[in-house]
Amino acid sequence: MKILLTGSKGQVGSALVPALAPLGELCAFDRQGLDLLDLNSIKTVIQREKPAVIVNAAAYTAVDRAERGKEPAFAVNVRAVNELALQAKSLDALLIHFSTDYVFNGEKHTPYIESDAPAPLSVYGHSKLKGERAIAASGCRHFIFRTSWVYGPSGRNFVHAILDAAKSKPELRVVNDQRGAPTSSGAIAGAVAQVLSSPDLSNKPGGIYHLSAAGETTWHGFATAILQEKGLKTPVIAIRSDEYPAAARRPKNSLLDNAKILESFDVALEGWWEGLRAVMRTMH
Ligand SMILES: NC(=O)c1ccc[n+]([C@@H]2O[C@H](COP(=O)([O-])OP(=O)(O)OC[C@H]3O[C@@H](n4cnc5c(N)ncnc54)[C@H](OP(=O)(O)O)[C@@H]3O)[C@@H](O)[C@H]2O)c1
């Protein structure tokens, strides 16, 4: 099985490289190798490589910066995704793509299921939703994994931000009114590899699947766990979202219900704290 991976240096992309390599021939492209802003390159590279599976781990993920103007987010998260989907369709290849809890407005009180109505609050959320819809409209065979609160051993993420802040500040103030499940890039990559290894993959229904760590917390709870795992005693003060000014609005409830992927592929991610502990063991 030939697999073409985009965004190979991102959090999820870099975890996918070792996870996908054992499954076949992996052609991994970072932004330098394949810039998704160049739609012609997408076509040329895919038609040259003729992969059986395209895994798109590239995305515009600067949630607050996206509020300054939708063009950069839409170029990568919609137009490039549309082109990837059209190319997948032309080769009869399977497209694997990632989306986000930010397609929802967070007003539901229980975890979101795949068929819940999206209503994004942010430009980023809108762009990811339009990307999902472009894939569905292309008619290519696809799996879209919506995940949440992604972190990993490297890259810009909440874990690093909290550890850095704890070095320089006497106390941290962290939002306590957004619920979600922090999900490690390694757990996502392992789940994708498990899905692709399913013996009866071709009989499985394509579409959207929720894929996040088990359990729930808040950003405040997550920050507290990060410091605890590191043995740091910096106090973490709980604040409301409106006390932490950010350009983009975020859902109050980011929880995703993972029952569908468990039933379809027997994939169940570990609890968020266990996942955090495993990642922090690999960090220096
Ligand atoms: N991060 C989260 O909390 C989160 C939550 C839910 C869902 N997701 C989704 O999960 C997926 C993976 O996210 P992630 O956390 O791994 O994001 P990430 O760490 O920001 O990685 C995204 C990668 O895409 C690359 N990229 C951006 N623009 C590109 C372009 N024009 N051409 C080629 N590559 C480009 C980036 O390269 P540069 O580094 O050079 O910009 C980066 O390597 C995305 O679909 C994201 O929407 C993420």
The ligand as an SDF file (V2000), in Angstrom:
LIG
                    3D

 48 52  0  0  0  0  0  0  0  0999 V2000
   -3.8460   21.3190   17.2740 N   0  0  0  0  0  0  0  0  0  0  0  0
   -5.0610   21.0660   17.7850 C   0  0  0  0  0  0  0  0  0  0  0  0
   -5.3360   21.3370   18.9560 O   0  0  0  0  0  0  0  0  0  0  0  0
   -6.1170   20.4040   16.9130 C   0  0  0  0  0  0  0  0  0  0  0  0
   -7.3800   20.1570   17.4810 C   0  0  0  0  0  0  0  0  0  0  0  0
   -8.3410   19.5350   16.6970 C   0  0  0  0  0  0  0  0  0  0  0  0
   -8.0540   19.1790   15.3960 C   0  0  0  0  0  0  0  0  0  0  0  0
   -6.8440   19.4480   14.8670 N   0  0  0  0  0  0  0  0  0  0  0  0
   -6.5900   19.0790   13.4770 C   0  0  0  0  0  0  0  0  0  0  0  0
   -5.6140   18.0450   13.4610 O   0  0  0  0  0  0  0  0  0  0  0  0
   -4.8120   18.1500   12.2870 C   0  0  0  0  0  0  0  0  0  0  0  0
   -3.3390   18.1790   12.6450 C   0  0  0  0  0  0  0  0  0  0  0  0
   -3.1070   19.2980   13.4730 O   0  0  0  0  0  0  0  0  0  0  0  0
   -1.7130   19.5370   14.2210 P   0  0  0  0  0  0  0  0  0  0  0  0
   -2.0230   19.8300   15.6420 O   0  0  0  0  0  0  0  0  0  0  0  0
   -0.7650   18.4540   13.8730 O   0  0  0  0  0  0  0  0  0  0  0  0
   -1.2930   20.9050   13.5250 O   0  0  0  0  0  0  0  0  0  0  0  0
    0.1520   21.5550   13.3790 P   0  0  0  0  0  0  0  0  0  0  0  0
    1.0780   21.0090   14.4180 O   0  0  0  0  0  0  0  0  0  0  0  0
   -0.0920   23.0200   13.2830 O   0  0  0  0  0  0  0  0  0  0  0  0
    0.6520   20.9870   11.9870 O   0  0  0  0  0  0  0  0  0  0  0  0
    0.0940   21.4150   10.7740 C   0  0  0  0  0  0  0  0  0  0  0  0
    1.1370   21.2190    9.7250 C   0  0  0  0  0  0  0  0  0  0  0  0
    0.5910   21.7000    8.4800 O   0  0  0  0  0  0  0  0  0  0  0  0
    1.6110   22.3920    7.8310 C   0  0  0  0  0  0  0  0  0  0  0  0
    1.1120   23.3550    6.8590 N   0  0  0  0  0  0  0  0  0  0  0  0
    0.4770   24.5320    7.0870 C   0  0  0  0  0  0  0  0  0  0  0  0
    0.2520   25.1670    5.9290 N   0  0  0  0  0  0  0  0  0  0  0  0
    0.7630   24.3720    4.9510 C   0  0  0  0  0  0  0  0  0  0  0  0
    0.8590   24.4760    3.5600 C   0  0  0  0  0  0  0  0  0  0  0  0
    0.4190   25.5590    2.9060 N   0  0  0  0  0  0  0  0  0  0  0  0
    1.4350   23.4750    2.8610 N   0  0  0  0  0  0  0  0  0  0  0  0
    1.9180   22.3880    3.4990 C   0  0  0  0  0  0  0  0  0  0  0  0
    1.8760   22.2300    4.8310 N   0  0  0  0  0  0  0  0  0  0  0  0
    1.3040   23.2080    5.5430 C   0  0  0  0  0  0  0  0  0  0  0  0
    2.3620   23.1130    8.9340 C   0  0  0  0  0  0  0  0  0  0  0  0
    3.6240   23.4990    8.4790 O   0  0  0  0  0  0  0  0  0  0  0  0
    4.3540   24.7850    9.1400 P   0  0  0  0  0  0  0  0  0  0  0  0
    4.7880   24.3360   10.4970 O   0  0  0  0  0  0  0  0  0  0  0  0
    5.4710   25.0400    8.1820 O   0  0  0  0  0  0  0  0  0  0  0  0
    3.3330   25.8770    9.1950 O   0  0  0  0  0  0  0  0  0  0  0  0
    2.4300   22.0110    9.9940 C   0  0  0  0  0  0  0  0  0  0  0  0
    3.5520   21.1720    9.7940 O   0  0  0  0  0  0  0  0  0  0  0  0
   -5.3030   19.4070   11.5530 C   0  0  0  0  0  0  0  0  0  0  0  0
   -6.2290   19.0330   10.5750 O   0  0  0  0  0  0  0  0  0  0  0  0
   -6.0060   20.1990   12.6390 C   0  0  0  0  0  0  0  0  0  0  0  0
   -6.9990   21.0450   12.1080 O   0  0  0  0  0  0  0  0  0  0  0  0
   -5.8440   20.0380   15.6040 C   0  0  0  0  0  0  0  0  0  0  0  0
  1  2  1  0
  2  3  2  0
  2  4  1  0
  4  5  1  0
  4 48  2  0
  5  6  2  0
  6  7  1  0
  7  8  2  0
  8  9  1  0
  8 48  1  0
  9 10  1  0
  9 46  1  0
 10 11  1  0
 11 12  1  0
 11 44  1  0
 12 13  1  0
 13 14  1  0
 14 15  2  0
 14 16  1  0
 14 17  1  0
 17 18  1  0
 18 19  2  0
 18 20  1  0
 18 21  1  0
 21 22  1  0
 22 23  1  0
 23 24  1  0
 23 42  1  0
 24 25  1  0
 25 26  1  0
 25 36  1  0
 26 27  1  0
 26 35  1  0
 27 28  2  0
 28 29  1  0
 29 30  1  0
 29 35  2  0
 30 31  1  0
 30 32  2  0
 32 33  1  0
 33 34  2  0
 34 35  1  0
 36 37  1  0
 36 42  1  0
 37 38  1  0
 38 39  2  0
 38 40  1  0
 38 41  1  0
 42 43  1  0
 44 45  1  0
 44 46  1  0
 46 47  1  0
M  CHG  2   8   1  16  -1
M  END
$$$$
